[in-house]
Amino acid sequence: MYLVHAGLQASEPGTQLPSEAAELIRSVADTDGPPAEHVSAHPDALPDPVVGVFLVADGLAEAERTAETLFRRALAVVPALRGWRLTRVGTPLVTPYYEQLLLSSSGPAGRIGSGPFPSN
């Protein structure tokens, strides 16, 4: 399963992403679009609102293509989303998490110190 994010931008500055955006995009996936396991909207994300979709795919490239197809279809057919445009589609990077693991003395399995993992 992959999480793919889409950045959305309104045609008119100051326009808010509809509160039901996630449900609207999910409805397109359920009816005639690519399958989506879960859709989540983040209307206050910067620089633009972001919508995330979890979907099953054979690989990252396929997941991103499938998500882009879903988002473009939703923006074309859902009246409440007309006027919005897709600015980017891609999987979010989790770099800070892995950088933190590298900074720990020996990674998650042999971590030394307090935290969710027991000390050796």
VOROLUM-269184 format. One line per field, with one value per residue (C-alpha): residue number from 0; residue in three letters; x negated, y negated, z negated. Coordinates in steps of 0.2 Angstrom, whole numbers, padded with zeros to 4 digits, m for minus. Each point is the difference from the previous one (the first is absolute). Layout:
! residues N
num = NUM | ...
residuo = ALA | ...
c1 = X | ...
c2 = Y | ...
c3 = Z | ...
! end
This chain:
! residues 120
num = 0 | 1 | 2 | 3 | 4 | 5 | 6 | 7 | 8 | 9 | 10 | 11 | 12 | 13 | 14 | 15 | 16 | 17 | 18 | 19 | 20 | 21 | 22 | 23 | 24 | 25 | 26 | 27 | 28 | 29 | 30 | 31 | 32 | 33 | 34 | 35 | 36 | 37 | 38 | 39 | 40 | 41 | 42 | 43 | 44 | 45 | 46 | 47 | 48 | 49 | 50 | 51 | 52 | 53 | 54 | 55 | 56 | 57 | 58 | 59 | 60 | 61 | 62 | 63 | 64 | 65 | 66 | 67 | 68 | 69 | 70 | 71 | 72 | 73 | 74 | 75 | 76 | 77 | 78 | 79 | 80 | 81 | 82 | 83 | 84 | 85 | 86 | 87 | 88 | 89 | 90 | 91 | 92 | 93 | 94 | 95 | 96 | 97 | 98 | 99 | 100 | 101 | 102 | 103 | 104 | 105 | 106 | 107 | 108 | 109 | 110 | 111 | 112 | 113 | 114 | 115 | 116 | 117 | 118 | 119
residuo = MET | TYR | LEU | VAL | HIS | ALA | GLY | LEU | GLN | ALA | SER | GLU | PRO | GLY | THR | GLN | LEU | PRO | SER | GLU | ALA | ALA | GLU | LEU | ILE | ARG | SER | VAL | ALA | ASP | THR | ASP | GLY | PRO | PRO | ALA | GLU | HIS | VAL | SER | ALA | HIS | PRO | ASP | ALA | LEU | PRO | ASP | PRO | VAL | VAL | GLY | VAL | PHE | LEU | VAL | ALA | ASP | GLY | LEU | ALA | GLU | ALA | GLU | ARG | THR | ALA | GLU | THR | LEU | PHE | ARG | ARG | ALA | LEU | ALA | VAL | VAL | PRO | ALA | LEU | ARG | GLY | TRP | ARG | LEU | THR | ARG | VAL | GLY | THR | PRO | LEU | VAL | THR | PRO | TYR | TYR | GLU | GLN | LEU | LEU | LEU | SER | SER | SER | GLY | PRO | ALA | GLY | ARG | ILE | GLY | SER | GLY | PRO | PHE | PRO | SER | ASN
c1 = 0000 | m0006 | 0004 | 0000 | 0002 | 0007 | m0002 | 0015 | 0001 | 0016 | 0002 | 0005 | m0012 | 0008 | 0012 | 0002 | m0001 | 0018 | 0001 | 0007 | m0014 | m0006 | 0017 | 0003 | m0017 | 0004 | 0017 | m0008 | m0012 | 0015 | 0011 | m0011 | m0018 | m0015 | 0003 | m0005 | m0001 | 0001 | m0001 | m0004 | 0000 | m0012 | 0008 | m0013 | m0016 | m0012 | m0003 | 0016 | 0013 | m0005 | 0011 | m0008 | 0007 | m0005 | 0001 | m0007 | m0011 | m0014 | m0013 | m0003 | 0001 | 0016 | 0007 | m0004 | 0007 | 0016 | 0002 | m0003 | 0014 | 0011 | m0003 | 0001 | 0017 | 0006 | m0004 | 0008 | 0017 | 0003 | 0009 | m0007 | m0018 | 0001 | m0012 | m0013 | m0015 | m0013 | m0017 | m0009 | 0002 | m0012 | m0004 | m0005 | m0018 | m0003 | m0018 | 0001 | 0006 | m0015 | m0012 | 0005 | m0003 | m0017 | m0004 | 0004 | m0015 | 0005 | 0017 | 0016 | m0005 | m0014 | 0005 | m0008 | 0010 | 0018 | 0014 | 0012 | m0014 | m0007 | m0019 | m0012
c2 = 0000 | m0017 | m0018 | m0012 | m0019 | m0013 | m0018 | m0010 | m0019 | m0010 | m0011 | m0015 | m0004 | 0002 | 0014 | 0014 | 0018 | 0007 | 0009 | 0015 | 0001 | 0017 | 0008 | m0008 | 0007 | 0017 | 0000 | m0001 | 0014 | 0011 | m0003 | 0000 | m0005 | 0009 | 0009 | m0009 | 0007 | m0016 | m0019 | m0014 | m0019 | m0012 | m0017 | m0010 | 0007 | m0012 | m0006 | 0008 | 0012 | 0018 | 0015 | 0017 | 0017 | 0017 | 0013 | 0017 | 0001 | 0011 | m0013 | m0019 | m0006 | 0009 | m0007 | m0018 | 0003 | 0007 | m0014 | m0013 | 0007 | 0000 | m0018 | m0006 | 0009 | m0007 | m0018 | 0002 | 0008 | m0006 | m0017 | m0005 | 0003 | m0010 | m0014 | 0009 | 0006 | 0014 | m0007 | 0016 | 0018 | 0011 | 0011 | m0010 | 0002 | 0006 | m0006 | m0008 | 0017 | 0009 | m0013 | 0001 | 0019 | m0003 | m0012 | 0013 | 0010 | 0016 | m0002 | 0007 | 0018 | m0005 | m0017 | m0006 | m0012 | m0004 | 0002 | 0012 | 0013 | 0010 | m0004 | 0014
c3 = 0000 | 0004 | m0006 | 0014 | m0003 | 0012 | m0001 | 0005 | 0004 | 0002 | 0015 | m0011 | m0015 | m0017 | 0006 | m0013 | 0004 | m0003 | m0017 | 0009 | 0013 | m0006 | 0001 | 0017 | 0007 | m0008 | 0008 | 0017 | m0004 | m0006 | 0015 | 0016 | m0005 | m0006 | m0017 | m0016 | m0017 | m0009 | 0004 | m0012 | 0003 | m0008 | 0005 | m0011 | 0008 | 0007 | 0013 | 0006 | m0006 | 0001 | 0002 | m0004 | 0007 | m0005 | 0014 | 0004 | 0015 | 0006 | m0002 | m0003 | 0018 | 0002 | m0016 | 0005 | 0017 | m0007 | m0013 | 0013 | 0011 | m0015 | m0005 | 0018 | 0002 | m0016 | 0005 | 0016 | m0005 | m0018 | 0001 | m0017 | 0006 | 0016 | 0001 | m0010 | 0009 | m0004 | m0004 | m0004 | m0003 | m0010 | m0015 | m0015 | m0006 | m0018 | 0000 | m0018 | m0007 | 0007 | m0004 | m0018 | 0001 | 0007 | m0014 | m0014 | m0005 | 0009 | 0008 | m0006 | m0005 | m0011 | m0006 | m0016 | m0012 | m0004 | 0013 | 0006 | 0003 | m0015 | m0005 | 0003
! end
